[in-house]
């Protein structure tokens, strides 16, 4: 979901600015969003490796936030502001093609996020962006984080399907490789604007479908 369906970089930097600037802070808002996102995989690895019990991504996001505050001179930001900041991830906006593309896909297929985001987070993103998912799957269901196989296989099982009957769609090759290793079909959706100069413009692994948008994915799946 993050990057593939919603624009985390713009949303987090926008909310950080709106929350912190009235409190007298002036920082590089995009750099702040990037630094926070850079803690994403290391934070989840503590759970994946068994060094920490499973905790919701909201909790991990807050821990990641606390870790980067000193880099930006934000050590004295009040708790209420930190709570608001943590929920910036609940207020992200979708890429322009997504609502229409998902609606087209849903005409023929069951669709659901298989995300590291927790259910409350995914629900808020759905309500904000008019996503009509058939279920919310992923980390909260599996009690683990991608790219662990259990996350993909729990999603498959939730719909009483076999892995080969399911397709993981993402803008990140690592996610798709892990899904393919678990027997799922895969589709790469290019999102070079997720983090310009850093994001993948093409998959680095073999996939079943490559698309420029969710609308093009729907077209390639004959919807």
For each residue, the residues with C-beta under 8 A, 3 or more apart:
1: 4 5 6 113 115 117 122 125
2: 5 6 8 89 92 115 116 117
3: 6 7 8 171 172 191 194 195 199
4: 1 169 170 171 172 189 191
5: 1 2 94 95 98 102 113 125 129 131 214
6: 1 2 3 11 92 93 94 95 98 125 129
7: 3 10 11 92 93 94 95 193 194
8: 2 3 11 12 33 37 89 92 194
9: 12 13 30 33 34 37 194 195
10: 7 13 14 93
11: 6 7 8 14 15 88 89 91 92 93
12: 8 9 15 16 32 33 36 37 88 89 92
13: 9 10 16 17 29 30 32 33
14: 10 11 17 18 29
15: 11 12 18 19 84 85 88 91
16: 12 13 19 20 27 29 32 33 85 88
17: 13 14 20 21 29
18: 14 15 21 22
19: 15 16 22 23 81 84 85 88
20: 16 17 23 25 27 74 77 81 85
21: 17 18 24 25 26
22: 18 19
23: 19 20 77 78 81
24: 21
25: 20 21 72 73 74 77
26: 21
27: 16 20 31 32 72 73 74
28: 31 32
29: 13 14 16 17 32 33
30: 9 13 33 34
31: 27 28 34 35 72
32: 12 13 16 27 28 29 35 36 68 72
33: 8 9 12 13 16 29 30 36 37
34: 9 30 31 37 38 195
35: 31 32 38 39 68 71 72
36: 12 32 33 39 40 61 64 65 68
37: 8 9 12 33 34 40 195
38: 34 35 42
39: 35 36 42 43 64 67 68
40: 36 37 43 44 64
41: 44 45
42: 38 39 45 46
43: 39 40 46 60 63 64
44: 40 41 47 48 60 116 145
45: 41 42 48 49
46: 42 43 49 51 52
47: 44 50 51 52 53 54 55 60 144 145
48: 44 45 144 145 148
49: 45 46
50: 47
51: 46 47
52: 46 47 55
53: 47
54: 47 139 143 144
55: 47 52 59 60
56: 59 60 118 120 121 139 140
57: 60 61 89 116 117 118 121 139
58: 61 62 86 87 89 118 120 121
59: 55 56 62 63
60: 43 44 47 55 56 57 63 64
61: 36 57 58 64 65 86 89
62: 58 59 65 66 82 86
63: 43 59 60 66 67
64: 36 39 40 43 60 61 67 68
65: 36 61 62 68 69 82 85 86
66: 62 63 69 82
67: 39 63 64
68: 32 35 36 39 64 65 71 72
69: 65 66 72 74 75 77
70: 73 74 75
71: 35 68
72: 25 27 31 32 35 68 69
73: 25 27 70
74: 20 25 27 69 70 77
75: 69 70
76:
77: 20 23 25 69 74 81 82 85
78: 23 81 82
79: 82 83
80: 83 84
81: 19 20 23 77 78 84 85
82: 62 65 66 77 78 79 85 86
83: 79 80 86 87
84: 15 19 80 81 87 88
85: 15 16 19 20 65 77 81 82 88
86: 58 61 62 65 82 83 89
87: 58 83 84 90 91
88: 11 12 15 16 19 84 85 91 92
89: 2 8 11 12 57 58 61 86 92 117 121
90: 87 120 121 124 125 128
91: 11 15 87 88 124 128
92: 2 6 7 8 11 12 88 89 125 128
93: 6 7 10 11 128 129
94: 5 6 7 98 99 125 129 131
95: 5 6 7 98 191 193 213
96:
97: 100 101 213 214 215
98: 5 6 94 95 101 102 129 131 214
99: 94 102 103 129 130 131
100: 97 103 104 214 215
101: 97 98 104 105 213 214 215 216 217 218
102: 5 98 99 105 106 111 131 132 133 214
103: 99 100 106 107 132
104: 100 101 107 214 215 218 223
105: 101 102 108 109 111 214 217 218 221 223
106: 102 103 109 110 111 132 134
107: 103 104 223
108: 105 221 222 223
109: 105 106 221 223
110: 106 134 135 159
111: 102 105 106 133 134
112: 133 134 135 136 137 155 158 159
113: 1 5 117 122 133 136 137 138
114: 137 138 146 151 152 155 168
115: 1 2 122 136 137 138 139
116: 2 44 57 138 139 145 146 151
117: 1 2 57 89 113 121 122 125 138 139
118: 56 57 58 121 122 139 140
119: 122 123 136 140
120: 56 58 90 123 124
121: 56 57 58 89 90 117 118 124 125
122: 1 113 115 117 118 119 125 126 133 136 138
123: 119 120 126 127 136
124: 90 91 120 121 127 128
125: 1 5 6 90 92 94 117 121 122 128 129 131
126: 122 123 129 130 131 132 133 136
127: 123 124 130
128: 90 91 92 93 124 125
129: 5 6 93 94 98 99 125 126
130: 99 126 127
131: 5 94 98 99 102 125 126
132: 102 103 106 126
133: 102 111 112 113 122 126 136
134: 106 110 111 112
135: 110 112 158 159
136: 112 113 115 119 122 123 126 133 140
137: 112 113 114 115 141 154 155 158
138: 113 114 115 116 117 122 141 142 146 151 155
139: 54 56 57 115 116 117 118 142 143 144 145 146 151
140: 56 118 119 136 143
141: 137 138 151 154 155 158
142: 138 139 148 150 151 153 154 155
143: 54 139 140
144: 47 48 54 139 148 150 151
145: 44 47 48 116 139 148 151
146: 114 116 138 139 151 152 175 178
147: 151 174 175 177 178 179
148: 48 142 144 145 151 178
149: 152 153 178 181 182
150: 142 144 153 154
151: 114 116 138 139 141 142 144 145 146 147 148 154 155
152: 114 146 149 155 156 163 168 178 179 182 184
153: 142 149 150 156 157 163 182
154: 137 141 142 150 151 157 158
155: 112 114 137 138 141 142 151 152 158 159 166
156: 152 153 159 161 162 163 165 166 182 184
157: 153 154 160 161
158: 112 135 137 141 154 155
159: 110 112 135 155 156 166
160: 157
161: 156 157 165 166
162: 156 165 166 183
163: 152 153 156 166 182 183 184
164: 183 184 185
165: 156 161 162
166: 155 156 159 161 162 163 184 185
167: 184 185 186 187 208 209
168: 114 152 175 176 179 180 184 185 186 187
169: 4 186 187 188 189 214 217
170: 4 175 176 179 186 187 188 189
171: 3 4 188 189 190 191 194 199 200
172: 3 4 175 176 200
173: 176 177 188 200 203 204 205
174: 147 177 178
175: 146 147 168 170 172 178 179
176: 168 170 172 173 179 180 186 187 188 203 205 207
177: 147 173 174 180 181 205
178: 146 147 148 149 152 174 175 181 182
179: 147 152 168 170 175 176 182 184 186
180: 168 176 177 183 184 185 186 205 206 207
181: 149 177 178
182: 149 152 153 156 163 178 179
183: 162 163 164 180
184: 152 156 163 164 166 167 168 179 180
185: 164 166 167 168 180 208
186: 167 168 169 170 176 179 180 207 208 209
187: 167 168 169 170 176 207 208 209 210 211 217
188: 169 170 171 173 176 200 202 203 207 209 210 211
189: 4 169 170 171 211 212 213 214 217
190: 171 200 201 202 210 211 212
191: 3 4 95 171 194 199 200
192: 196 199 200 201
193: 7 95 196 199
194: 3 7 8 9 171 191 198 199
195: 3 9 34 37 198 199
196: 192 193 199
197:
198: 194 195
199: 3 171 191 192 193 194 195 196
200: 171 172 173 188 190 191 192 203 204
201: 190 192
202: 188 190 210
203: 173 176 188 200 206 207 210
204: 173 200
205: 173 176 177 180
206: 180 203
207: 176 180 186 187 188 203 210
208: 167 185 186 187
209: 167 186 187 188 217 220 221
210: 187 188 190 202 203 207
211: 187 188 189 190 214 216 217 220
212: 189 190 216
213: 95 97 101 189 216 217
214: 5 97 98 100 101 102 104 105 169 189 211 217 218
215: 97 100 101 104 218 219
216: 101 211 212 213 219 220
217: 101 105 169 187 189 209 211 213 214 220 221
218: 101 104 105 214 215 221 223
219: 215 216 222 223
220: 209 211 216 217
221: 105 108 109 209 217 218
222: 108 219
223: 104 105 107 108 109 218 219
